[in-house]
Amino acid sequence: MGDPKGFMKYAHEGPKRKPVELRVLEWKEMYEPLAEDKLKVQGARCMDCGVPFCQGSTGCPVVNLIPEWNDLVYRGRWSDALKALHTTNNFPEFTGRLCPAPCEGACVLGINSDPVSIRILEWNIIDRGFNEGLVEPILPVTNTGKTVAIVGSGPAGLAAAQQLARAGHRVTVFEKSDRIGGLLRYGIPDFKMEKWVIDRRLDQMKAEGVEFKTGVTIGKGITGEQLRQQFDAVGLSMGAEQARELPIPGRELKGVHLAMEFLAQQNKRNAGIAITEEPITAKGKRVVIIGGGDTGSDCLGTVHRQGCVDAHQFELLPEPPPTRAGSTPWPLWPMQLRTSHAHEEGCDRQWSVSTTKFTGQNDQVTKLHANRVKFEGGKFTPIPGSDFELGVDLVLLAMGFTGPVKNGLLDSLGVKYDARGAVAVDDSFMTSRDGIFASGDTKRGPSLIVWAIAEGRKMAAGIDQYLRVEKSVKKISK
């Protein structure tokens, strides 16, 4: 604890976004750099609590050594801060940019003040490490000769692959898309994370011996059973891609799309990849986004940059309170109203709205029909006389995901599911099938990127234990 009074002397300062009028003109990351002296001041605000809730079960799923690297940043020991950061997190460049920071929600300082700016410190530690050439391949001490297949290249699959390669196993990652990264690649807009951030980490993993195979859908061409026969163990980390649908009249009209169909296309355009399906664009259109979460915000920021005429965002749930709700006391993640970067850029944002149908002309959507609802008795009830219509040219369904896609690989493998519909595993992250493991959203349902990394590491530890036949094989910490 470099400055015992730092939390009293210094004010909270987080990352600054570029001006709205400038950032909507480009697809670059929207944050401006924070000067080193200001970062050190933020590190000094950490109280080095006796019980650091920021890295506990309610704070950080990967159990980042947050107080330790906060203090190291304050002291200017950036290299040591990087070592501490990488001890628990394979990809702090992803979490630093994309995680909603439950660690900050659990910060003790947040009880009566603004929490420590943990996320921006994490982000700067890792970027500085890359810029100074401190992030190097870590090669295994011993090669085991064992082979592992990882299905899916999102954060869970990548974390598992890196851990297993460093333990000496031969790892192959299979990805159905044409490029590695999962939703990091084709779901997260570039203005939140440019894709060179993924590529520089993949270069390290390739140097560590991880093999990547793209354009391979396990379950087609190669069956799950064939994969199990070819490899000593299999890890399933395909995410939770089953989108929540809106089964109402008019859903089939042109101009009504799932959010991921829309977001993936724009990321491909930015990467110079040809769009082979029907193009989806908001340029010159009236847009409605249904769903008020992060995916809805990503859609909103994208339609602004594409040049929409106007944008509306409808959420079924009631408007959250402006400050922490009593139902989520510290150190729980606070339920409260949040305004994202995209909302700053302009939006008609409405709560307690239920869309009832779409109508159109010539098979193209032209109107959205909805009503206001109230939540009572455990269900949503329409408010009499609240029906309304809205002219619209593009509707994006961003209502979240229900779990992993079962039809195909999972059902063919015969793995068991839990009560939520995710793949059930034991304490070692093994499924009901011997030698087949699961992690991330495939195992826990839709969740945060930091949970995906944490579970990928734990699955890797389970696979490593399953494969280890000699005491000399290096173990992986969970």
DRENSEPA-343292 format. One record per residue (C-alpha): residue number from 1; residue in one letter; z negated, x negated, y negated. Coordinates in steps of 0.5 Angstrom, whole numbers, plus 500, padded with zeros to 3 digits. Last residue first. Layout:
BEGIN
    i  aa   up  east  north
  NUM   a    Z     X      Y
...
END
This chain:
BEGIN
    i  aa   up  east  north
  478   k  523   514    547
  477   s  523   507    548
  476   i  528   504    552
  475   k  527   499    558
  474   k  530   493    560
  473   v  532   492    567
  472   s  528   486    570
  471   k  524   491    574
  470   e  530   493    578
  469   v  533   499    580
  468   r  533   503    574
  467   l  538   508    574
  466   y  533   514    573
  465   q  529   510    568
  464   d  535   509    564
  463   i  537   516    564
  462   g  530   519    562
  461   a  530   514    556
  460   a  537   515    554
  459   m  535   523    554
  458   k  529   521    549
  457   r  534   517    545
  456   g  539   523    544
  455   e  533   527    543
  454   a  531   524    537
  453   i  538   523    534
  452   a  539   531    535
  451   w  533   532    532
  450   v  535   528    526
  449   i  541   532    526
  448   l  538   538    525
  447   s  538   544    530
  446   p  542   549    533
  445   g  540   550    541
  444   r  535   545    544
  443   k  539   542    550
  442   t  546   543    548
  441   d  543   542    541
  440   g  541   535    542
  439   s  540   533    549
  438   a  542   534    557
  437   f  542   530    563
  436   i  546   530    570
  435   g  543   525    575
  434   d  541   531    580
  433   r  543   538    577
  432   s  537   542    574
  431   t  538   538    568
  430   m  535   532    567
  429   f  531   531    560
  428   s  526   526    563
  427   d  521   532    562
  426   d  525   537    565
  425   v  531   540    562
  424   a  534   547    561
  423   v  541   548    558
  422   a  541   553    552
  421   g  541   560    553
  420   r  534   561    549
  419   a  530   563    555
  418   d  533   557    558
  417   y  539   555    562
  416   k  540   552    569
  415   v  546   548    571
  414   g  552   550    575
  413   l  556   545    573
  412   s  562   550    573
  411   d  558   554    568
  410   l  557   548    563
  409   l  564   545    563
  408   g  567   552    562
  407   n  564   558    559
  406   k  557   556    557
  405   v  559   554    550
  404   p  552   551    547
  403   g  548   556    543
  402   t  548   561    538
  401   f  551   558    532
  400   g  550   559    524
  399   m  552   565    520
  398   a  558   562    516
  397   l  564   567    517
  396   l  569   565    512
  395   v  573   571    508
  394   l  579   570    504
  393   d  583   574    500
  392   v  578   579    497
  391   g  577   585    493
  390   l  569   588    494
  389   e  567   594    496
  388   f  560   597    495
  387   d  555   602    499
  386   s  548   602    496
  385   g  547   610    496
  384   p  542   610    502
  383   i  539   603    503
  382   p  541   600    510
  381   t  536   598    515
  380   f  535   591    518
  379   k  530   591    523
  378   g  523   588    525
  377   g  520   595    522
  376   e  522   593    516
  375   f  528   589    513
  374   k  532   592    507
  373   v  539   593    507
  372   r  544   593    501
  371   n  551   595    503
  370   a  558   592    505
  369   h  566   593    505
  368   l  570   587    504
  367   k  577   588    502
  366   t  584   585    502
  365   v  585   582    509
  364   q  592   581    511
  363   d  595   585    517
  362   n  600   588    512
  361   q  595   591    508
  360   g  587   590    509
  359   t  580   593    511
  358   f  574   589    513
  357   k  568   592    515
  356   t  560   593    515
  355   t  558   587    511
  354   s  550   587    510
  353   v  547   585    504
  352   s  540   583    503
  351   w  541   577    499
  350   q  547   575    494
  349   r  550   569    491
  348   d  556   570    486
  347   c  557   562    486
  346   g  559   556    481
  345   e  558   549    482
  344   e  551   549    482
  343   h  551   553    488
  342   a  555   548    491
  341   h  550   542    490
  340   s  544   547    493
  339   t  539   551    490
  338   r  533   553    495
  337   l  529   559    495
  336   q  523   558    499
  335   m  520   557    506
  334   p  517   550    506
  333   w  517   546    513
  332   l  510   546    515
  331   p  505   541    512
  330   w  503   545    508
  329   p  503   553    509
  328   t  509   556    511
  327   s  507   564    511
  326   g  505   563    504
  325   a  512   562    502
  324   r  513   555    498
  323   t  516   557    491
  322   p  522   561    489
  321   p  520   566    494
  320   p  526   567    499
  319   e  531   573    498
  318   p  532   578    503
  317   l  536   576    509
  316   l  543   578    510
  315   e  546   573    506
  314   f  552   574    502
  313   q  556   568    498
  312   h  561   570    493
  311   a  567   565    490
  310   d  572   566    485
  309   v  579   564    484
  308   c  579   558    489
  307   g  581   551    487
  306   q  581   547    494
  305   r  575   543    491
  304   h  571   550    489
  303   v  573   552    496
  302   t  570   546    499
  301   g  563   546    496
  300   l  562   554    498
  299   c  564   552    505
  298   d  559   547    505
  297   s  554   551    502
  296   g  555   557    508
  295   t  554   551    513
  294   d  548   549    510
  293   g  545   556    510
  292   g  547   563    506
  291   g  552   566    511
  290   i  558   570    509
  289   i  562   567    505
  288   v  567   571    500
  287   v  573   568    497
  286   r  578   571    492
  285   k  584   566    492
  284   g  588   561    488
  283   k  587   556    493
  282   a  582   558    498
  281   t  586   554    504
  280   i  587   556    511
  279   p  593   553    515
  278   e  596   556    521
  277   e  595   551    527
  276   t  598   544    527
  275   i  595   541    521
  274   a  597   533    520
  273   i  592   528    519
  272   g  591   524    513
  271   a  584   524    513
  270   n  583   528    507
  269   r  587   533    511
  268   k  583   533    517
  267   n  577   534    513
  266   q  580   540    510
  265   q  582   543    517
  264   a  575   542    520
  263   l  572   546    514
  262   f  576   552    515
  261   e  576   553    523
  260   m  568   551    522
  259   a  567   557    518
  258   l  570   562    522
  257   h  576   566    519
  256   v  578   572    516
  255   g  584   571    512
  254   k  588   575    517
  253   l  585   581    520
  252   e  582   581    527
  251   r  575   582    524
  250   g  577   589    521
  249   p  572   593    524
  248   i  566   589    526
  247   p  564   584    531
  246   l  561   579    526
  245   e  561   572    531
  244   r  555   567    531
  243   a  559   561    533
  242   q  558   558    540
  241   e  559   550    538
  240   a  552   548    540
  239   g  552   541    541
  238   m  556   537    546
  237   s  551   532    548
  236   l  551   532    556
  235   g  549   526    559
  234   v  552   524    566
  233   a  549   519    571
  232   d  552   514    576
  231   f  559   515    574
  230   q  565   517    578
  229   q  562   522    582
  228   r  559   526    576
  227   l  565   526    572
  226   q  569   529    578
  225   e  564   534    579
  224   g  565   536    571
  223   t  572   537    572
  222   i  577   532    569
  221   g  584   535    567
  220   k  580   541    564
  219   g  572   541    565
  218   i  571   535    561
  217   t  576   535    555
  216   v  579   529    553
  215   g  582   527    546
  214   t  578   521    545
  213   k  575   516    550
  212   f  570   511    547
  211   e  567   505    550
  210   v  560   502    548
  209   g  560   495    549
  208   e  556   493    543
  207   a  562   491    539
  206   k  564   498    540
  205   m  557   500    538
  204   q  558   496    531
  203   d  565   498    530
  202   l  562   506    531
  201   r  557   504    526
  200   r  563   502    521
  199   d  567   508    523
  198   i  561   514    521
  197   v  560   512    514
  196   w  568   511    513
  195   k  568   518    514
  194   e  565   520    507
  193   m  559   524    507
  192   k  557   530    503
  191   f  563   530    499
  190   d  567   529    505
  189   p  565   535    508
  188   i  561   535    515
  187   g  564   539    520
  186   y  570   535    522
  185   r  567   528    523
  184   l  559   529    523
  183   l  561   535    527
  182   g  563   531    533
  181   g  564   524    531
  180   i  569   520    535
  179   r  577   522    533
  178   d  582   526    537
  177   s  577   532    539
  176   k  575   533    546
  175   e  570   527    546
  174   f  568   523    552
  173   v  563   517    551
  172   t  563   511    556
  171   v  557   507    557
  170   r  556   501    562
  169   h  549   500    562
  168   g  545   494    560
  167   a  539   497    556
  166   r  543   496    549
  165   a  549   500    552
  164   l  544   506    554
  163   q  541   506    547
  162   q  548   506    544
  161   a  550   512    548
  160   a  544   516    547
  159   a  544   515    540
  158   l  552   517    540
  157   g  551   523    544
  156   a  545   526    540
  155   p  549   524    533
  154   g  556   528    535
  153   s  560   524    540
  152   g  560   529    546
  151   v  560   528    554
  150   i  556   521    555
  149   a  558   518    562
  148   v  554   513    565
  147   t  555   507    569
  146   k  550   502    572
  145   g  552   495    573
  144   t  545   493    570
  143   n  547   488    565
  142   t  541   484    562
  141   v  539   482    555
  140   p  543   487    552
  139   l  547   486    546
  138   i  545   488    539
  137   p  551   488    534
  136   e  550   487    527
  135   v  547   491    521
  134   l  545   485    516
  133   g  551   484    513
  132   e  549   485    506
  131   n  553   491    505
  130   f  550   494    511
  129   g  543   493    510
  128   r  544   495    503
  127   d  547   502    506
  126   i  541   502    511
  125   i  535   501    506
  124   n  539   506    500
  123   w  539   512    505
  122   e  532   511    507
  121   l  529   510    500
  120   i  533   517    498
  119   r  530   521    504
  118   i  523   519    503
  117   s  523   521    495
  116   v  515   522    496
  115   p  513   529    495
  114   d  512   533    488
  113   s  505   534    487
  112   n  499   539    489
  111   i  500   539    497
  110   g  507   535    496
  109   l  503   528    496
  108   v  501   529    503
  107   c  508   529    505
  106   a  510   534    510
  105   g  516   537    506
  104   e  518   530    505
  103   c  518   529    512
  102   p  522   535    513
  101   a  528   532    510
  100   p  534   536    509
   99   c  538   531    513
   98   l  545   530    511
   97   r  545   523    507
   96   g  539   519    509
   95   t  540   522    516
   94   f  547   520    517
   93   e  546   513    514
   92   p  539   513    518
   91   f  543   512    525
   90   n  539   509    530
   89   n  533   511    528
   88   t  526   509    531
   87   t  526   501    530
   86   h  532   501    526
   85   l  528   503    520
   84   a  522   498    521
   83   k  528   493    521
   82   l  531   495    515
   81   a  525   495    511
   80   d  524   488    514
   79   s  531   486    511
   78   w  529   490    504
   77   r  523   486    503
   76   g  523   488    495
   75   r  515   489    495
   74   y  516   497    493
   73   v  522   497    499
   72   l  517   494    504
   71   d  511   499    502
   70   n  516   505    503
   69   w  518   502    510
   68   e  511   502    512
   67   p  509   509    510
   66   i  516   512    513
   65   l  515   509    520
   64   n  520   514    523
   63   v  517   518    528
   62   v  524   521    531
   61   p  522   528    530
   60   c  520   527    523
   59   g  515   531    519
   58   t  512   537    523
   57   s  511   532    529
   56   g  508   527    525
   55   q  512   522    521
   54   c  511   525    514
   53   f  504   527    517
   52   p  502   520    515
   51   v  494   521    518
   50   g  491   515    514
   49   c  496   516    508
   48   d  500   510    506
   47   m  499   513    499
   46   c  507   513    498
   45   r  508   513    490
   44   a  510   505    490
   43   g  516   507    494
   42   q  519   511    489
   41   v  517   505    484
   40   k  521   501    488
   39   l  527   505    488
   38   k  527   506    481
   37   d  527   498    480
   36   e  533   498    485
   35   a  537   503    481
   34   l  539   510    484
   33   p  547   510    486
   32   e  550   517    484
   31   y  551   522    489
   30   m  557   527    490
   29   e  560   523    496
   28   k  568   523    495
   27   w  572   529    495
   26   e  575   530    488
   25   l  575   534    482
   24   v  569   538    484
   23   r  565   532    483
   22   l  567   531    475
   21   e  566   538    472
   20   v  559   538    476
   19   p  557   532    474
   18   k  555   527    479
   17   r  549   528    483
   16   k  542   524    482
   15   p  538   522    488
   14   g  531   523    487
   13   e  525   522    482
   12   h  518   523    483
   11   a  514   521    477
   10   y  510   515    477
    9   k  502   513    475
    8   m  499   518    480
    7   f  502   516    486
    6   g  502   509    484
    5   k  495   508    484
    4   p  494   504    490
    3   d  500   500    489
    2   g  503   496    494
    1   m  500   500    500
END
